[in-house]
């Protein structure tokens, strides 16, 4: 059932993005006077079709659902009736051809703006970037971060939530440091701003590909985590830990979130650990030996508890980022621009070897994330759809033959030299593009299978 849900969510994502992309090509082609013969969702054999409009355009669904195309009247693909010659794609000015080809990726980017704007109108839930005391011997500790610092900006860019803070730091990966502007909501500094110069140099390129916030020493003060449930027969249950207990510390080290409890417990497979427990106002220690489990090729320790954030802490830290329609569109455009630039930056880092090739994902990983985002709720799924729409738009604009960006490269070359590129140059480019795309698809599939197994 889980696989079916993920597959369905992936098909929804793929269908929406393909339809919007191809509609971009279709609308601009019609606006430029080009005759459209077929609009297909999917490739290969047509399994369903209907004809509509004055041009009797065929609207089709094809057998292979990984993409789509708009087929226009074009003399290079066969003889055309004399009446259709003025409306052939190949007879249009180079400016019109550029507009038609660029319209697909631009439609994907515009969709992302609209989707992000919709989430901002509805209200995006998040957490305040209110920091706890940093972990020792970390960049945050060296920067002087202390409990109660509320981050309001990073390198001059406003921060409204913990999620914003994480994004701003990720965006700055590769720089030597980030400047955090903080205030003290508790009034200890009379409302004045302070700066914390956070070093980023200690993180290796691979560190940015996971949860890098603990490596920087940054964490939100969520308060002592609350035991939501205890798994029967597991070490915590046998030791007498109950639902409703607060976990204050593990082996003498305070813990302030469920993630910290998991990290400290996982790090001690099959060895005794001591939980400091608070129950009904009383504090006491409970010692037990963790259960050993093999996950992703490594041994981890398990206690057998399900944790959650204390509702009081969740109320204290929870915020909803919401804008009116105009502000939401501005924020949607800003976020789309920033994510597009970040996508290009990551591609450059992969090409130069500064980032791992494992960042390239294929359909299996995309389907997995689509399913997870759908299960997390409508706003999360819409955000994921916007993110993939940006990736599709940016990747299609890359100057790789076979992609829209490759065709744009030919047309810009035509503008410069005053005539179309030769058939030989076009054929060589197509072969190179096919080889590059095949290599990328093979790598993406290899990464997918590596993650799966």
C-alpha positions in Angstrom: 0.0 0.0 0.0 2.9 2.4 0.8 4.5 1.7 -2.5 1.2 2.3 -4.3 0.7 5.6 -2.5 4.2 6.7 -3.5 3.7 5.7 -7.1 0.4 7.5 -7.3 1.9 10.7 -5.7 4.9 10.5 -8.2 2.5 10.1 -11.2 0.5 13.2 -10.0 3.8 15.2 -9.7 5.0 14.1 -13.0 1.7 14.6 -14.8 1.3 18.2 -13.5 4.8 19.2 -14.3 4.8 17.7 -17.8 1.4 19.2 -18.6 2.4 22.7 -17.4 5.8 22.5 -19.3 4.2 21.4 -22.6 1.4 23.9 -22.2 4.1 26.6 -22.1 5.4 25.5 -25.5 1.8 25.1 -26.8 0.5 28.5 -25.8 3.5 30.4 -27.1 3.5 28.4 -30.3 -0.2 29.2 -30.9 0.5 32.9 -30.0 3.3 32.9 -32.6 1.0 31.4 -35.3 2.6 28.0 -35.4 0.3 25.1 -36.2 0.3 22.4 -33.4 -0.3 18.9 -34.6 -0.2 16.9 -31.3 0.0 17.6 -27.6 1.1 14.4 -25.9 1.6 13.5 -22.2 4.1 10.6 -22.3 6.2 9.2 -25.1 5.8 6.2 -27.5 2.6 4.6 -28.6 -0.5 6.7 -28.3 -3.0 4.9 -26.0 -5.7 7.6 -26.0 -6.4 10.7 -28.1 -9.0 13.3 -29.1 -8.9 16.1 -31.6 -10.1 19.7 -30.8 -10.0 23.2 -32.2 -9.8 24.8 -35.6 -6.4 23.1 -36.3 -7.8 19.7 -35.1 -4.9 19.4 -32.7 -4.5 15.8 -31.4 -4.5 15.7 -27.5 -3.0 12.4 -26.6 -1.8 10.2 -23.7 1.1 7.9 -24.7 2.4 4.7 -23.2 5.7 5.9 -21.5 4.7 8.4 -18.8 8.2 9.9 -18.3 7.7 13.2 -20.1 5.7 14.6 -23.0 6.0 16.7 -26.2 4.3 19.2 -28.4 4.6 18.3 -32.1 4.4 21.3 -34.5 4.2 21.6 -38.2 7.8 21.4 -39.4 9.2 20.8 -42.9 12.2 19.0 -41.5 9.9 16.2 -40.3 8.0 15.7 -43.5 6.2 17.4 -46.4 3.5 19.9 -45.4 0.4 21.1 -47.3 1.0 24.5 -49.0 -1.5 26.2 -46.7 0.5 25.1 -43.6 3.9 26.3 -44.8 3.7 29.8 -43.4 2.8 28.3 -40.0 5.7 25.8 -39.9 8.0 26.1 -36.9 11.1 26.1 -39.0 9.9 29.1 -41.0 9.4 31.3 -38.0 11.9 34.0 -37.0 14.7 33.0 -34.7 13.2 35.2 -32.0 9.8 33.3 -32.2 11.6 30.0 -32.1 13.5 31.0 -29.0 10.3 32.2 -27.3 8.5 28.9 -28.1 11.3 26.7 -26.8 12.0 28.8 -23.7 8.3 28.9 -22.8 8.3 25.3 -21.4 11.0 25.8 -18.7 9.7 29.3 -17.9 6.2 27.8 -17.4 7.7 25.4 -14.8 9.4 28.3 -13.0 6.1 30.3 -13.1 4.3 27.3 -11.6 6.7 27.2 -8.7 6.1 30.9 -8.0 2.3 30.3 -7.9 2.6 27.2 -5.8 4.9 28.9 -3.2 2.6 31.9 -3.2 -0.3 29.6 -2.4 1.5 28.1 0.6 2.3 31.6 1.9 -1.3 32.7 1.6 -2.5 29.6 3.4 0.3 30.0 6.1 3.4 27.9 6.4 3.9 26.4 9.9 7.4 26.5 11.4 9.4 27.1 14.5 11.0 30.3 15.8 14.8 30.3 15.3 15.2 30.6 19.1 18.5 28.9 19.9 19.6 26.7 22.8 23.1 26.6 24.3 25.3 25.2 21.6 27.0 21.9 21.7 30.6 22.3 23.0 33.6 22.5 20.7 31.4 23.6 17.7 31.4 26.7 15.5 28.3 28.0 17.3 30.0 27.7 20.7 33.1 29.6 19.4 30.8 32.3 17.9 29.3 33.0 21.4 25.8 31.7 20.6 23.9 31.2 23.9 20.5 30.1 25.1 17.8 32.5 24.2 19.4 34.0 21.0 16.7 34.6 18.4 18.1 34.7 14.9 16.5 37.5 12.9 18.9 37.7 9.9 21.8 35.8 8.2 24.3 37.9 6.3 21.7 40.7 6.2 18.9 38.5 4.8 15.8 38.3 7.1 15.0 35.0 8.9 11.5 34.3 10.1 11.9 30.7 11.3 14.2 27.8 12.1 13.6 26.5 8.5 14.6 29.9 7.1 17.8 29.8 9.2 18.7 26.4 7.9 18.1 27.5 4.3 20.2 30.6 4.6 23.1 28.7 6.0 22.8 26.0 3.3 22.7 28.7 0.7 26.0 30.1 2.1 27.8 26.7 2.0 31.2 27.2 0.6 31.8 30.5 2.3 34.1 31.0 5.3 31.5 32.3 7.7 28.0 33.5 8.2 27.0 36.5 10.2 23.9 35.9 12.5 22.0 38.9 13.7 20.3 37.9 17.0 18.0 39.5 19.6 17.2 38.5 23.1 13.4 38.1 23.5 13.8 37.6 27.2 14.8 41.3 27.5 18.3 40.6 28.8 19.9 43.0 26.3 17.1 45.6 26.3 16.1 44.6 22.7 19.4 45.5 21.1 20.7 43.4 18.2 24.0 41.5 18.5 26.0 39.6 15.9 27.4 36.1 16.1 30.1 35.3 13.5 29.6 31.6 12.7 32.5 29.8 11.0 31.5 27.5 8.2 35.0 26.5 7.2 35.1 23.4 9.6 32.4 21.6 7.5 33.5 19.4 4.7 31.5 19.5 1.4 29.9 16.2 2.4 28.6 17.6 5.7 26.2 19.9 3.9 24.5 16.9 2.3 23.0 15.7 5.6 21.7 17.4 8.7 24.5 20.0 9.1 22.9 22.0 11.9 24.2 19.8 14.8 27.7 19.9 13.2 27.6 23.7 13.5 26.3 23.4 17.1 23.0 25.0 16.3 19.8 23.7 18.0 16.4 24.9 19.0 15.6 24.8 22.7 12.6 22.4 22.6 12.7 21.6 26.2 13.0 18.1 27.7 11.5 15.6 25.2 8.3 13.9 26.3 7.8 10.1 26.1 4.8 9.6 23.9 4.8 5.8 24.0 7.0 2.9 25.2 7.4 -0.2 23.1 6.4 -3.3 25.1 9.3 -5.7 25.7 12.0 -3.2 24.8 14.8 -2.0 27.1 13.0 1.3 28.2 9.8 -0.6 29.1 11.7 -3.2 31.1 13.6 -0.4 32.9 10.3 1.1 34.0 10.1 4.2 31.8 6.5 5.3 31.2 4.5 7.4 28.7 4.4 11.0 30.0 7.9 10.9 31.4 10.3 13.7 30.5 13.9 12.8 29.6 16.2 15.4 31.1 19.6 14.0 30.3 21.5 10.9 29.0 24.7 9.9 30.9 24.7 13.3 32.5 24.5 15.3 29.3 21.3 17.4 29.0 19.0 16.7 26.0 16.6 19.3 24.6 14.9 17.5 21.7 13.8 14.0 20.5 16.6 14.1 17.9 19.2 14.5 20.6 17.8 11.5 22.5 17.9 9.4 19.3 21.4 10.5 18.5 22.8 9.8 21.9 21.0 6.4 22.2 21.9 5.3 18.7 25.6 6.0 19.4 25.7 3.4 22.2 24.6 0.0 20.8 24.5 -2.8 23.3 26.0 -0.8 26.2 24.4 0.6 29.4 23.0 4.2 29.3 21.5 6.2 32.1 18.4 8.3 31.5 17.6 11.2 33.9 13.8 11.1 34.1 11.3 13.6 35.5 7.9 12.2 36.6 5.3 14.1 38.5 7.8 16.7 39.6 10.4 14.1 40.9 13.7 13.3 39.2 15.5 10.0 39.2 17.9 7.9 37.1 17.1 4.8 35.1 19.9 2.6 33.7 19.4 0.0 31.0 21.3 -1.6 28.1 20.3 -0.6 24.6 19.1 -3.0 22.0 21.4 -3.5 19.0 20.0 -3.0 15.5 21.6 -3.0 12.1 20.6 0.0 10.0 22.1 1.2 6.7 25.2 -1.0 7.4 25.9 0.2 10.9 25.1 -0.9 14.4 22.9 1.5 16.5 21.4 1.4 19.9 17.7 1.5 20.5 15.7 2.2 23.7 12.3 1.4 22.4 10.5 4.8 23.1 8.6 7.1 20.9 9.1 10.7 21.7 7.5 14.0 21.0 8.0 17.7 21.8 6.4 18.9 25.0 3.2 20.7 23.8 4.0 23.7 26.0 7.4 24.1 24.1 5.7 23.5 20.8 3.2 26.4 21.6 6.1 28.6 22.7 8.1 28.0 19.5 5.5 27.5 16.9 4.8 30.2 14.3 2.9 30.5 11.0 4.5 32.5 8.2 1.6 34.1 6.2 1.4 36.9 3.7 -1.3 38.7 1.7 -1.6 37.9 -2.0 0.9 40.6 -3.1 3.4 39.7 -0.5 2.9 36.0 -1.1 3.7 36.4 -4.9 6.8 38.4 -4.0 8.0 35.8 -1.6 7.1 33.0 -4.1 9.2 34.7 -6.8 12.1 35.3 -4.4 12.1 31.7 -3.2 11.9 30.4 -6.8 14.8 32.7 -7.8 16.9 31.6 -4.8 16.2 27.9 -5.4 17.0 28.2 -9.1 20.3 29.8 -8.3 21.1 27.2 -5.7 20.3 24.4 -8.2 22.8 25.9 -10.6 25.3 26.3 -7.8 25.0 22.6 -6.8 25.3 21.5 -10.4 28.5 23.5 -10.7 29.8 22.0 -7.5 29.0 18.5 -8.7 30.8 19.1 -12.0 33.9 20.5 -10.3 34.0 17.7 -7.7 33.1 19.9 -4.8 29.9 18.0 -4.1 29.1 14.3 -4.3 27.5 12.7 -7.4 25.2 11.0 -4.9 23.2 14.3 -5.0 21.8 13.2 -8.4 18.5 11.4 -7.9 16.4 9.4 -10.3 12.7 8.4 -10.5 12.8 5.9 -7.5 14.1 8.6 -5.1 11.7 11.2 -6.5 8.8 8.8 -6.1 9.8 8.1 -2.5 10.0 11.8 -1.6 6.7 12.4 -3.4 5.0 9.8 -1.3 6.5 11.1 1.9 5.5 14.7 1.2 2.0 13.6 0.3 1.7 11.8 3.6 3.0 14.8 5.4 0.1 17.0 4.2 -1.1 19.2 1.4 1.3 22.2 2.1 4.3 19.9 2.2 3.3 18.2 -1.0 2.7 21.5 -2.8 6.1 22.7 -1.7 7.7 19.5 -3.0 5.8 20.0 -6.3 7.2 23.5 -6.6 10.7 22.3 -5.8 10.7 19.6 -8.5 9.1 22.1 -10.9 12.1 24.4 -10.4 14.5 21.5 -10.9 12.8 20.6 -14.2 12.8 24.2 -15.4 16.4 24.8 -14.6 17.7 21.5 -16.0 15.8 22.0 -19.2 17.5 25.4 -19.7 21.0 23.8 -19.5 22.8 24.1 -22.9 22.7 20.3 -23.5 21.6 19.1 -26.9 18.2 17.3 -26.8 17.0 19.6 -24.0 15.3 22.9 -24.5 18.5 24.6 -23.5 20.4 22.8 -26.3 17.9 24.1 -28.9 18.3 27.6 -27.4 22.0 27.3 -27.8 21.6 26.5 -31.5 19.3 29.5 -32.0 21.6 31.9 -30.2 24.4 30.6 -32.4 22.2 31.3 -35.4 21.6 34.9 -34.1 25.4 35.4 -33.9 26.4 33.8 -37.3 23.3 35.0 -39.2 22.4 31.5 -40.4 21.2 28.2 -38.9 23.9 25.7 -37.6 24.8 23.1 -40.2 23.0 19.7 -40.3 26.3 18.0 -39.4 26.9 20.2 -36.3 23.3 19.6 -35.3 23.6 15.8 -35.7 26.9 15.8 -33.7 25.3 17.9 -31.0 22.3 15.5 -30.7 24.6 12.5 -30.4 26.6 14.2 -27.6 23.4 15.2 -25.9 22.0 11.7 -26.0 25.3 10.3 -24.5 25.3 12.9 -21.7 21.6 12.3 -20.8 22.1 8.5 -20.9 25.1 8.8 -18.6 23.1 11.1 -16.2 20.1 8.7 -16.2 22.4 5.7 -15.5 24.0 7.5 -12.6 20.7 8.6 -11.2 19.3 5.1 -11.4 22.5 3.7 -9.8 22.1 6.2 -6.9 18.5 5.2 -6.5 19.3 1.5 -6.2 22.2 2.2 -3.9 19.8 4.1 -1.5 17.2 1.4 -1.8 19.5 -1.6 -1.1 
